[in-house]
Amino acid sequence: MGFMLETRGLTKRFGRNADAQAAVTDVNLHIREGEVYGLLGPNGAGKSTTLKMICGMLRPTEGKIIVDGHPWCRDDLYAIGSLIEEAPLYPNLSARENLRVRTTMLGLPASRIDEVLGLVDLADTGNKRAGRFSMGMKQRLGLALALLSRPRLLVLDEPTNGLDPIGIEELRDQIRGFAAAGTTVLVSSHILSEVQQMADSVGIIYRGRLAYEDRLRAGQDLEQLFMSVCRAGRAAGSGVHAA
């Protein structure tokens, strides 16, 4: 099985010259086709910056992004579905109308709207405007938007925000289902117990650098691993933690 996504020396600095601040430095991810990859790290570690570069929302300062064996290009965005930070919703439109706008933009069949509404349990929201949705409903609509094009790579940044425990469990099962059907899923989450139950591999970013990357093993305590990597990062300053 090959890699669906790799990053090589991925770096992002904000500002110029002596005032430049590094948000991400020399990150090398290796994400296999059809797996769920959990990207972890403390707040401000660089997870969202990394995901935004992969999804074309930020331009890398240095390094390369390799998608399915070739350098990232704008056309790859058709194969990438994403939900990063707040879902890109039109608050005055219903769930169905939001999806219709996206299908029109992407040239997708309207039949796809009912399919994704059913997947995220929003089929019965009727004419209710998205601006009046709960946080959890907005997250589910954002996921529906990300799924419209049947992406080969699904990028989710804290997708459980606003979801109740039942919604979190359902999302976890959905993510495993996406991977089983062949979609590669890159998910960032602060709920380590959920990542442990759904991820095949994990990467841990600490202070903008990839401090750990490996497959999850049966019986492995992810919370203990996470704390160990972060403690090692504080002690050493940087560098890759051996698997």
N, C-alpha and C positions, 0 to 999 in steps of 0.2 A: 504493500500500500504506500503510495507516494504522499508527498506533502501538498495539501491544498493551499496553504499559506506559509510563507517564510518571510522573516525580516532579517536583513543583514546590515549590521552597524547602524540601525535606525536611530536617528538623533534629531531632537527638536530643541532649538534655542529661540527664545523670545528677546527682542531688542537687538542692538547692534554694537559691534566693537567691544569696548571694555564694559559696557553696560549690559551685555547679553547675559541672559539667565538660562541655564540648561534645565529643561523640564524632563527630557528623556535623553539618555546617553548610551549609544552602542548596544541597543537591544536586539537580540537575535532569537526570534521565536521560530518554533518548528511545529506546525499544526497539521496533523495527518488528515487525509481525506476521510470524511464520515465519522469523525470523532467529536466529542464534546470536550472543549479545552477551557478550563477555568483560569482566568487571569485575575490574580489576587494582589493585594498590597494595601498598606495603610492609606488613609486619606491623604491626597496630595502627592502620592508616590509617582504618578505619571500614567496611570491606567487609562484614563479618559483621553489624554493626549495621544497615547499610542493608538487607541481605537479610532480616534478622529483622523489620524494619518492614514490608517488602513482604508477608511471609508471615504477618503478624498476631501474631508472637511478642513484639514490642515495640510500644508505642504511640508515634507521633511526638510530639515536643514542639511542633513547628510544621510547616507545610507540608501538601501534599496528595499522595496517590497516586491516579493515574488508571488504571483497568483497562479496556481496550477502550472508551475514550471516556467512562466514567462514574467518579465518585468511588468509591474502594475501599469495599466493605462486606463484612460477614462472609460473605455468600453467595458472594463471589468465591473463597473458600477452596476451594470445590468445583471450581473451574476451575484451581487452582494446586496443582501437585505440588512437593514440596520435599525436599531432603536437605541439612540444615544441621548442621555439626559432627557429632556422633555419631548414627548411625541409631537411631531410637526402637524398639528391639527388646525383646521379652520373652525373656530369656536361657534360660529353661527350656522354651521352645517351639521346635519345628522351624521351618524356613523356611515350609513350607506352613501350619502352625498360626498363625504370625505374620500371614500374609496373610489367613487365614480370619477372624481377629479384625477386621482392617481392613475386609474386604468386608462383614462383618456390621454394623459400625458405620456404613458408608456406604450400606448397602442395595444393594450391587453383586452381580452374579451370581457364583456360585462358579467358573464356567468361566473367569473372568478370572485366577484364580490360576495355572492351568497356562500361560496365555499369557505372563504376566510372568515366571514362573520360567524359561521357555524363553528369553525375551529377555535375561535376565541370567546365563544358564548355571548355574542352581542347581536344575535339574529332578531331578538325581540325588543330592541330599543326604539323602534318606530321612528317618529319624527323628532324625538328629543335631541336638542342641540348638544354638540360635543362639549361646549363650554359649561354645560350644567352636569356633566358626568363627574362621578367621583374620581379620585386619583387612580384607583384600581381600574376603573372602566377606561380611563384615558390610556393607561399603560396597555390594556388589552387591545384598544383600537390602534395604538402605535405598533403593536406586534402584528396586527392584521395588515397594516400598511407595508410592513417589512416583508410579509410573506406573499404579497400579491404576485410578484414576478417569479415565484418558485425559485428562490435564490439557491445557488450551490453553496454559498457561504452566508451564514446568518450571524450578525454581530450584535450582541445585546449588552448594554451597559446598565447594570443594576436593574434588571427587568422586573424584580419583585417589589419595587417601590410601590407602596400604596395597596398591595395585595394582602388580603386576610390569609390566615393559615391554610384554608381550603384552596384559595386561589394560588398560593405558592406551591402547594402539592400538585395541583393540576398543571401548572406551568412546568414544573419539574418533569412530570410525565410527558408533556408535550415535547419538551426539548429532547428527551431521550427518544421519543418517537420520530422527531425530525432526523436525528442522527441515524436511527435504524433504517430510515428511508433513503439515506445517502447524503443528506445535507450536513455539511460541516458547521458546527456551532462554536463560536467564540463568545464566552460569556464572562462578564465581570460582575462579581457580587461580593458583598461583605458578610453574607450569611454562609459561613464555612460549612455548616452541617448540610445545607442544601447542595453546595458545590460537591461535597464529598459523595453525595448520593447520585449525582448525575454526571460528573466529569470523568473522562478517561485519563486525561493528563492535566497538569497544572503548571502555571508559571507564576512566580512571585516577584513582583517589582518592588524594589526598596530604594528610595531616594533617586528615582529616575533610571535605575539600572536593573537588569534582570538578574536577580540574586539566586534564583532556583528555577529549574525546569526538569520535569520527569513525568513518567507515567505514574498514575496512582496505583498502589498495590493493595490487594485485599487485606483488610484489617488495619491499614495504615491510619493513624490519627492525624487528620489534616490540621486540626487546630494546634496540636502540639508541634507539627512540622512548621506551620506558619509562624508561631511564636519563636521557635528555634532559629528560623531564617532571619527574622527581624532582630532578634538579639545579636546574632552573628553580624548582621549588617551594621548595627550600632557600634559594635566592638571594632569591626574591621574598616568601616567607612564605605567600602565598595567591594566588588568582586563577585564571582560566581560561586555559589555554595554547592559543593560537590553532592551529587545524588547518592 
